[in-house]
Amino acid sequence: MKTITLFILVSVIACSGITRPNSVFAEEITYLDITSPQSRKVTLAVPWFVDKISQTQQQPLSRDLAQVLSSALQFHGIISIISPESYGGSQTADWKQLNSDYVALCQYSVSSESLTLEMRLLNVASGNIITAKSFRGPMSKSDEMLFRFCDSIIKELTGEEGIALSQIAFVSLNNKMKEAYITDILGAHFRQVTRHHNLVVSPRFTPDGLFLSYTSFHTGNQILYLTDLRQSLSTRPLSQRRGMNLAPAWAPDGQSMIVTLSIDGNPDLFLLDNRGNILDQLTKDEGANVSASYASNGKQIVFVSDRSGKPQLFLMNLANKNVQRLTFIGQENTEPDWSPKEDLIVYSSLIDGIYQIFTVKPDPHAEPTQITKDLTNDEQPVWSPDGKQIAFSRLVGGGYKIYAVLKNGTFERQLFSYPGSQSYPRWARLH
């Protein structure tokens, strides 16, 4: 297992209610590399929460809070949760005998106006507190508070912030209508973004995660819209030009985007500002050019073009517009997404009549790596905000469902069980 080891001073992190202890201790922290196939999952116990007033764990809320925190931790693919039923859910179990590496000891109190959570993560071997958090808010925000604690635990274990507080957008097909939705990682809090009662495709978050752009066919022509995901859900058009207005790739700074337009008949890539004004034309009449995605440094893009016959991936240097073909293996290669954390591109490749998920470095000589090997179509891949997981659409029966997998090909699972067919996943961190 690849590790990075350092010595730091560790103390309780106090937040609105937990006090800092008098003693400060030194502890060796070994960050986990979850991309290594040899990595062992961390074993963690999340016993039922204790009601601070009654000092019991008998309320349904005690178990519900523990279950949400456990699910959020397991979602990251590096943690194995010890079933609380195996030790009665007690916070006084023998953690060493249970072979637990860490234990989350949490308590709560409920008033007429709010829920207060006080949570600590202990290293079982040393007995030291690794991190502690306290939150207070309305009961409706309980999951958000638990997700924040989850993300702090993941940061302690890996050195990087977790993604429990991220959101996933998708398009759901119900009654022949496609509308855009967003949800939390566990699928418990979802809401409908569009109500066009028609076909919506290609949702894309802005880099700050506060807005969702998408293309709708409800007027008979493709129109590119932008919706504010905060309380108002106010929407405005970004591009209403004749023909295609499709799939914006937002620049990392959010000030511009690359959109496929067909104002001259051919689908080409255009650079637009964040108000929808054309700044530049990037491709011209060399096949259909679609599905652009920015490198994290904003200097290159990857896109799909059929200029060589079949759809393949191409790289473009934005400074000089030089283009080079990236993929040569696979009958068709489509839907690329550039990792937000490294030079690695995920895409869908048609192999022996079935679409599968691959990754490749942005080098025409690089060998692609196959991630999924299912006997059905896996399409529309997208990176998680931390660059460690990939969400995608999988054909299941007569429709699609949203799946996710670690970038090393492990921990593959279906994320949600909503009715209808879900496709076009997109992933963003909440800010």
Long-range contacts (C-beta under 8 A, 24 or more apart in sequence): 1-32, 1-33, 1-36, 1-38, 1-39, 1-40, 2-33, 2-35, 2-36, 3-30, 3-31, 3-32, 3-33, 4-30, 4-31, 4-159, 5-29, 5-30, 5-31, 10-128, 10-129, 10-130, 11-129, 12-120, 12-129, 12-131, 12-132, 13-131, 13-132, 13-133, 13-152, 14-132, 14-134, 15-133, 15-134, 15-135, 16-134, 16-135, 16-136, 17-116, 17-118, 17-134, 17-136, 18-118, 18-120, 18-132, 18-133, 18-134, 21-129, 25-128, 27-123, 27-126, 27-128, 27-130, 29-156, 31-157, 31-158, 31-159, 32-78, 32-157, 32-158, 33-158, 34-76, 34-77, 34-78, 34-158, 34-388, 34-406, 34-408, 35-388, 35-406, 35-407, 35-408, 36-408, 37-408, 37-410, 39-78, 41-77, 41-78, 41-79, 41-80, 42-78, 42-79, 42-80, 42-101, 42-102, 42-157, 43-79, 43-80, 43-82, 43-99, 43-100, 43-101, 43-102, 44-73, 44-79, 44-80, 44-81, 44-82, 44-100, 44-101, 44-102, 44-103, 44-104, 45-81, 45-82, 45-84, 45-87, 45-93, 45-95, 45-98, 45-100, 45-102, 45-103, 45-104, 46-70, 46-73, 46-81, 46-84, 46-103, 46-104, 46-106, 47-84, 47-87, 47-89, 47-90, 47-91, 47-93, 47-103, 47-104, 47-105, 48-84, 48-89, 48-90, 48-91, 49-106, 49-107, 49-108, 49-117, 50-91, 50-106, 50-107, 50-108, 51-107, 51-108, 51-109, 51-110, 52-107, 52-108, 52-109, 52-116, 52-118, 53-109, 57-89, 57-90, 57-91, 61-108, 61-110, 62-89, 62-108, 63-89, 65-106, 65-108, 65-117, 65-142, 65-146, 66-106, 68-142, 68-143, 68-146, 68-186, 68-188, 69-104, 69-106, 69-119, 69-146, 69-149, 69-150, 71-186, 72-146, 72-147, 72-150, 72-162, 72-164, 72-185, 72-186, 73-150, 73-153, 73-154, 75-163, 75-164, 75-185, 75-186, 76-154, 76-162, 76-163, 76-164, 76-388, 77-388, 77-389, 77-406, 77-410, 77-411, 78-154, 78-157, 78-158, 79-157, 95-122, 95-124, 96-124, 96-125, 100-124, 101-125, 102-130, 102-153, 104-149, 104-153, 110-139, 113-138, 114-138, 114-139, 115-139, 115-141, 115-142, 115-145, 117-142, 117-145, 117-146, 117-149, 119-149, 121-153, 121-156, 130-156, 131-156, 143-184, 143-186, 143-188, 143-189, 147-184, 147-185, 160-386, 161-386, 162-386, 163-384, 163-385, 163-386, 163-389, 163-429, 165-429, 165-430, 166-209, 166-384, 166-385, 166-427, 166-428, 166-429, 166-430, 167-209, 167-427, 167-428, 167-429, 167-430, 168-391, 168-402, 168-415, 168-425, 168-426, 168-427, 169-193, 169-203, 169-205, 169-212, 169-424, 169-425, 169-426, 169-427, 169-428, 170-203, 170-402, 170-422, 170-423, 170-424, 170-425, 170-426, 171-200, 171-201, 171-203, 171-214, 171-422, 171-423, 171-424, 172-418, 172-420, 172-421, 172-422, 173-399, 173-420, 173-421, 173-422, 173-423, 174-419, 174-420, 180-212, 180-214, 182-212, 182-229, 183-416, 185-415, 187-415, 187-416, 187-417, 187-418, 190-418, 193-227, 193-229, 193-233, 194-225, 194-227, 201-246, 201-247, 201-424, 202-246, 202-247, 202-424, 203-424, 203-426, 204-247, 204-248, 204-249, 204-250, 204-426, 205-250, 205-426, 205-427, 205-428, 206-250, 206-254, 207-250, 207-251, 207-252, 207-253, 207-254, 208-254, 208-431, 209-428, 209-429, 209-430, 209-431, 210-431, 212-426, 213-238, 213-248, 213-250, 213-257, 215-245, 215-246, 215-247, 222-246, 224-248, 224-259, 224-276, 237-276, 238-272, 238-275, 238-276, 239-272, 239-276, 246-290, 247-290, 247-291, 247-292, 248-272, 249-292, 249-293, 249-294, 249-301, 250-294, 251-294, 251-298, 252-294, 252-296, 252-297, 252-298, 253-298, 258-282, 258-292, 258-294, 258-301, 258-303, 260-289, 260-290, 260-291, 260-292, 269-301, 269-303, 282-316, 282-318, 282-321, 283-323, 291-334, 291-335, 291-336, 293-336, 293-337, 293-338, 293-345, 294-338, 295-338, 295-343, 295-362, 296-338, 296-339, 296-340, 296-341, 296-342, 300-362, 301-338, 302-326, 302-336, 302-338, 302-345, 302-362, 303-336, 304-333, 304-334, 304-335, 304-336, 313-345, 313-347, 313-360, 315-362, 315-364, 324-364, 325-364, 326-360, 326-362, 326-363, 326-364, 327-360, 327-368, 328-364, 329-368, 330-358, 330-368, 333-358, 334-379, 335-379, 335-380, 335-381, 337-381, 337-382, 337-383, 338-362, 338-383, 339-383, 339-387, 340-383, 340-385, 340-386, 340-387, 341-383, 341-386, 341-387, 341-388, 342-387, 344-387, 344-407, 346-371, 346-381, 346-382, 346-383, 346-390, 346-407, 347-381, 348-378, 348-379, 348-380, 348-381, 348-392, 355-379, 357-381, 357-390, 357-392, 357-405, 359-390, 359-407, 370-409, 371-405, 371-407, 371-409, 372-405, 372-409, 372-412, 378-403, 379-423, 380-423, 380-424, 380-425, 382-425, 382-426, 382-427, 383-427, 384-427, 385-427, 385-428, 385-429, 391-415, 391-425, 391-427, 392-425, 393-422, 393-423, 393-424, 393-425
